[in-house]
Amino acid sequence: MTTAVAPVAADAAGRESAPGRRRPRPRLAPHRRREALFFYLFISPWAIGFLVFLLGPMIFSFYLSFTDWDSFTAPVWVGLDNYITLLTDDPIFLKVMGNTAFYSLISVPLGMVVSLFIANLLNKKVRFRKLFRTLVYLPHLIPIVAVALIFQMVFAPEAGPLNQALALIGIEGPNWLMDARWVKPALILMSLWQAGGGTILLLAGMNGIPKELYEAAEIDGASGFRQFWSVTFPQLTPVIFFNLIMGIIGSFQVFAQVFILTGGGPDNASQMAVPMLFDEAFRFYHMGYGSAIAWILFVVIMIFTAIAFATSGRWVFYESEVRS
């Protein structure tokens, strides 16, 4: 009778090991271990901050959205009652989400068009170009509270410069911040004041476009508008896409303008999601209800962001990608 002998394999070091046995993981060299140690050391402040100040509060907020909590007594579990009330039995919340969606759908595209227009102008070789670029970006650096106070004077019904300018051409300006029909357009106009942030990013993208593309377009007889539409715009679509995503997120989270200028009035015509969340959670002490608003807003922002990403393949062009 022949006895079966298990085959023996030799590893890289010449040592024999039985089949099926896992090889020991190679030990890291001292300098590799030192690099890994420094990596975890330097990333630890961010990781701790993320866990303590972001992920932890998010999980706690998600739990609170299923409770009734006044911040002083123990939370009482109510299940989906907060969400059901918000979506079916709270007309103010539905109006607020409509206001927020209207503000976002108008202010974001309008701001992107204004930023692109200004960036294209400032990309021309004109005198004092650097000064103009600085002046365009300066409003982006002003704190939003100061901007709100400035526009409170701009939108004044009688002494405001906007209505005075309209009066020069025979138009009687409205009471911007106290008229339910005009308060949202006023907030949208105010959002254009800080279009300089997107303008600077677009200018940086324009400076990175190869000059050879414009030279080839000129040889083919393309006009200035044709060069912009066929060369500049496709090359800028990644930057435009970034501005779109950041604009969606920022517009749905608008707070200071409403809180300072209108307080949500008149008749909740300018009330937005985040100011309502603040009122419910920190003024009326309905922390669970406010948490439910926060998570509904989070889902809405994620839906709009997902739509933007899903459609980006049709219009966003990257130099490294090859399309059939």
MOZI-V628608 format. One record per run of one state. SS is the DSSP state (H for helix, E for strand, C for the rest). FROM is the first residue (numbers start at 1). LEN is the number of residues. Records with the same first field share a line. If there is no record, write none. Layout:
SS: FROM-LEN, FROM-LEN
//
This chain:
C: 1-7, 11-5, 19-11, 65-2, 69-7, 78-3, 89-2, 123-6, 142-2, 155-6, 169-14, 195-1, 208-3, 220-4, 253-3, 262-11, 284-3, 313-12
E: 8-3, 16-3, 67-2, 76-2
H: 30-35, 81-8, 91-32, 129-13, 144-11, 161-8, 183-12, 196-12, 211-9, 224-29, 256-6, 273-11, 287-26
//
